[in-house]
């Protein structure tokens, strides 16, 4: 099956212009290296789960794909169209096909607008409906996410967190997009509400034929919703493959560390399989040379400190960026 979305060598650096001499010379003082050569693909109708520690660049990747953040370099192709090269009218048309659900439903909805106005705005902006048809589409969309049509007259502060996220999902889907970035869509919600929102997203995916990039730091959530998984560390993909295979038999030392940190009732007292990370995630202002994970990796050797590993295929479905795959047992 051909890919709906293809990302190739995507780079996003945020320049920092601070201090006297950079300003005098007109040069940036440095930059945050949020993404560094990220490549991935997502097939139509599947969910790619993107997982990693906070600060690794997951949200930046999702927003750069939609060009909410302009990429520094690289290529993004959606349905065969180069998104990076689109002008403003072309990007506006593409936005009908690509949408996002943000993490915080308390901050992503305009408190001064009613729910009906929030959902109607995209339809008006793209000239898709007006009058009675617009109100009918707003009501139908609210009902599809588990709310009622009369809720259109209320304001965001009159809803719970879970209901607000349902409104945010309705806003993302009212243009009938093909692809949705779900950026930590349940992390700000109570656990019981998380399950409801995940089930809602799963149902809508089946009913509407959606394709998801699902971003989360929660391995359990990623394992439940994803067809395939990509693991990100400090702006780079270090492992990818089918969700069941990656989460059950991780190959990269970082993925193994993430998985061994998940509480398991069947682990008992067997500590041989535990992989413990030492230290914090390095700063994207000054990432380590070579393999970016080598400063926290128990298996690092001299080549890891000097030479960045390439993300190479192990078979038709899995890829790993590690000089020493398979790694020695922990």
C-alpha positions in Angstrom: 0.0 0.0 0.0 1.4 3.4 -0.9 2.0 6.0 1.8 -0.4 8.8 2.4 2.3 10.8 4.2 6.0 10.7 3.5 8.5 12.7 5.6 12.1 12.8 4.4 15.1 14.2 6.3 12.9 16.8 8.2 14.9 19.3 10.1 13.6 22.0 12.5 15.9 24.4 14.3 14.8 27.4 16.3 17.4 30.1 16.2 18.3 32.0 19.4 19.3 35.6 18.8 20.6 36.7 22.2 23.6 38.8 23.3 25.3 41.9 21.9 27.6 40.3 19.3 25.0 38.2 17.5 22.8 41.2 17.2 25.6 43.4 15.9 26.7 40.8 13.3 23.1 39.9 12.4 23.7 36.2 13.2 21.8 33.9 15.6 23.6 33.0 18.8 22.7 29.4 18.4 19.6 27.3 18.0 17.4 24.6 19.5 17.8 21.5 17.3 14.3 20.2 17.7 14.3 17.8 14.7 17.3 16.4 13.0 16.7 14.4 9.8 13.4 12.7 10.7 12.1 10.3 8.1 8.8 8.4 8.3 5.8 7.3 6.3 2.2 6.6 7.2 -0.1 4.6 5.1 -3.8 5.5 4.5 -6.0 4.2 7.2 -3.4 3.4 9.8 -2.3 4.9 13.1 1.4 5.6 13.6 2.2 6.0 17.3 5.0 8.4 18.1 6.6 7.9 21.5 9.4 9.4 23.5 10.4 11.5 26.5 9.1 15.0 27.0 11.3 17.4 25.0 12.3 14.9 22.4 10.5 16.7 19.5 7.3 14.8 19.2 5.0 17.8 19.1 7.3 19.8 17.0 7.3 17.0 14.4 3.5 16.9 14.3 3.2 20.6 13.9 6.0 20.8 11.3 4.2 18.2 9.2 1.2 20.5 9.1 3.4 23.5 8.6 2.2 25.1 11.8 5.9 25.4 12.4 7.9 26.0 9.2 10.5 23.3 8.7 14.2 24.4 8.4 14.7 21.8 5.7 13.5 18.4 4.4 10.5 17.2 2.4 6.9 16.5 3.4 4.7 14.8 0.8 1.0 14.3 1.4 -1.0 12.4 -1.2 1.8 13.0 -3.6 1.9 16.8 -3.0 5.0 18.5 -1.7 3.6 20.5 1.3 6.8 22.4 1.9 6.6 24.0 -1.5 3.0 25.1 -1.2 2.1 28.8 -1.3 -0.6 30.3 0.9 -3.7 29.4 -1.2 -2.3 25.9 -1.7 -1.6 25.4 1.9 -5.1 26.6 2.8 -6.6 24.0 0.5 -4.3 21.3 2.0 -5.5 22.3 5.5 -8.9 20.9 4.7 -7.3 17.5 4.4 -4.9 17.7 7.4 -6.0 18.7 10.9 -4.8 18.5 14.6 -6.2 17.8 18.0 -4.1 19.6 20.6 -3.1 18.3 24.0 -4.9 20.8 26.3 -8.6 21.2 25.8 -8.7 24.0 28.3 -6.3 26.1 26.2 -7.1 25.1 22.6 -10.7 26.4 22.5 -11.5 30.1 22.4 -13.3 31.0 25.6 -15.1 34.0 24.0 -16.8 32.0 21.3 -19.7 29.6 21.7 -19.2 25.9 20.7 -21.3 26.5 17.6 -19.1 29.5 16.5 -15.9 27.4 17.1 -17.1 24.6 14.9 -18.6 26.9 12.3 -15.5 28.9 11.8 -13.6 26.3 9.7 -16.7 25.8 7.5 -17.0 29.6 6.9 -13.3 30.0 6.3 -13.3 27.5 3.5 -16.7 28.5 2.2 -18.2 25.1 2.7 -21.6 25.9 4.3 -23.8 28.7 5.6 -27.2 29.3 7.1 -29.2 26.3 7.9 -26.8 23.9 6.3 -24.0 25.2 8.5 -26.0 24.8 11.7 -27.0 21.3 10.6 -23.4 20.3 10.0 -22.4 21.7 13.4 -25.2 19.8 15.2 -24.4 16.5 13.4 -20.7 16.8 14.2 -21.4 17.4 17.9 -23.7 14.3 18.0 -21.0 12.2 16.3 -18.6 12.9 19.1 -21.1 12.1 21.8 -22.5 15.6 22.6 -25.9 17.1 21.7 -26.8 19.6 19.0 -28.1 22.1 21.6 -24.6 22.2 23.1 -23.7 24.5 20.3 -25.1 27.5 22.2 -22.9 26.9 25.2 -19.3 28.2 25.9 -16.2 26.0 26.6 -16.1 26.9 30.3 -19.5 25.2 30.7 -18.0 21.8 29.8 -15.8 19.3 31.6 -12.3 18.5 30.3 -13.5 15.3 28.5 -16.3 17.2 26.9 -14.0 20.0 25.8 -11.7 17.4 24.1 -14.7 16.0 22.3 -15.4 19.6 21.0 -11.8 19.9 19.9 -12.1 16.6 18.1 -15.3 17.8 16.4 -13.5 21.0 15.3 -10.7 18.9 13.8 -13.1 16.6 11.9 -15.8 19.0 10.7 -13.9 19.7 7.4 -13.8 15.9 6.7 -10.0 15.6 6.7 -8.1 12.5 5.7 -5.2 12.8 8.2 -5.3 14.0 11.9 -2.3 14.7 14.2 -3.4 13.7 17.7 -0.9 15.6 19.9 -1.2 14.0 23.4 -5.0 14.1 23.1 -5.7 12.3 26.4 -2.7 13.2 28.7 -4.5 16.2 30.3 -7.6 14.0 31.2 -8.5 11.7 34.0 -7.8 8.0 33.4 -11.4 7.0 33.1 -12.1 9.8 30.6 -8.9 8.9 28.6 -10.4 5.5 27.8 -13.6 7.2 26.5 -11.7 9.6 24.3 -9.5 6.8 22.9 -12.6 4.7 22.1 -14.1 7.8 20.4 -11.0 8.3 18.3 -10.9 4.7 17.3 -14.6 4.7 16.3 -14.3 7.8 14.3 -11.2 6.4 12.5 -13.2 3.3 11.4 -16.3 5.2 10.4 -14.6 8.1 8.6 -11.5 6.2 7.2 -9.1 8.5 9.0 -5.3 8.2 9.3 -3.7 9.2 12.6 -0.3 10.4 13.8 -0.8 9.7 17.5 1.7 11.4 19.8 2.1 10.3 23.4 4.6 9.5 26.1 2.2 6.8 27.5 3.3 3.4 26.2 0.1 1.7 27.2 -2.0 4.2 25.2 0.4 3.9 22.2 0.2 0.1 22.3 -3.6 0.3 22.4 -4.2 2.7 19.5 -1.3 2.1 17.1 -0.7 -0.1 14.1 2.9 0.9 13.9 5.2 2.7 16.3 8.1 5.2 15.9 10.4 5.9 18.9 11.9 9.4 19.1 15.0 10.5 21.0 16.3 14.0 21.0 14.9 14.9 17.6 15.6 11.6 15.8 13.8 8.4 15.1 15.7 5.5 16.7 13.4 2.6 16.1 10.2 1.9 14.2 8.0 -1.0 13.2 4.7 -2.8 13.9 3.4 -1.8 17.3 3.2 -5.3 18.7 6.7 -6.2 17.6 8.4 -3.0 18.8 6.7 -3.0 22.2 7.1 -6.7 22.9 10.7 -7.1 21.5 12.3 -3.7 21.5 15.8 -3.6 19.8 17.2 -0.2 20.5 18.6 0.3 24.0 16.4 3.4 24.4 13.2 1.6 23.5 14.2 -1.2 25.9 14.7 1.3 28.6 11.3 2.8 28.0 9.6 -0.6 28.0 11.4 -1.8 31.1 10.2 1.3 33.0 6.5 0.3 32.5 5.1 -1.4 35.7 4.2 -5.0 35.1 2.4 -7.3 37.5 4.1 -10.3 35.9 7.6 -9.0 36.3 8.1 -10.4 39.8 11.6 -10.0 41.1 13.4 -10.6 37.8 15.6 -7.6 37.6 17.9 -8.9 34.9 15.8 -7.5 32.1 15.6 -4.0 33.6 17.4 -1.3 31.6 17.9 1.9 33.7 18.6 5.2 32.2 21.1 7.5 34.0 21.0 11.3 33.6 18.6 13.6 31.9 17.8 14.1 28.3 20.6 16.2 26.8 19.9 19.7 25.8 18.8 20.2 22.1 20.8 23.4 22.3 24.0 21.3 22.3 23.3 17.7 21.5 26.0 15.1 22.0 28.1 14.1 18.9 27.8 10.7 17.4 24.8 8.7 18.7 22.7 11.1 20.7 21.8 8.4 23.1 25.4 7.4 23.9 25.6 9.6 27.1 22.9 7.4 28.7 23.5 4.1 27.1 25.1 1.2 28.9 26.3 -0.4 25.7 28.1 2.7 24.2 31.5 2.3 22.6 33.9 4.6 20.9 32.0 4.5 17.6 28.9 5.6 19.4 30.6 8.7 20.6 31.9 9.8 17.2 29.6 8.4 14.5 25.8 8.9 14.2 24.1 5.6 13.5 21.8 5.4 10.4 18.2 4.3 10.7 18.5 1.0 8.8 16.0 -1.7 8.0 16.2 -5.0 9.8 13.6 -6.6 7.6 10.6 -5.5 5.6 8.9 -3.9 8.6 11.4 -2.8 11.3 14.1 -0.2 11.4 16.7 0.5 14.1 19.4 3.2 14.5 22.1 1.4 16.6 25.7 0.5 15.9 25.5 -2.6 18.1 22.2 -4.1 17.2 21.3 -6.6 18.6 22.4 -5.2 21.9 23.8 -7.4 24.6 21.3 -8.6 27.3 20.9 -6.1 30.1 
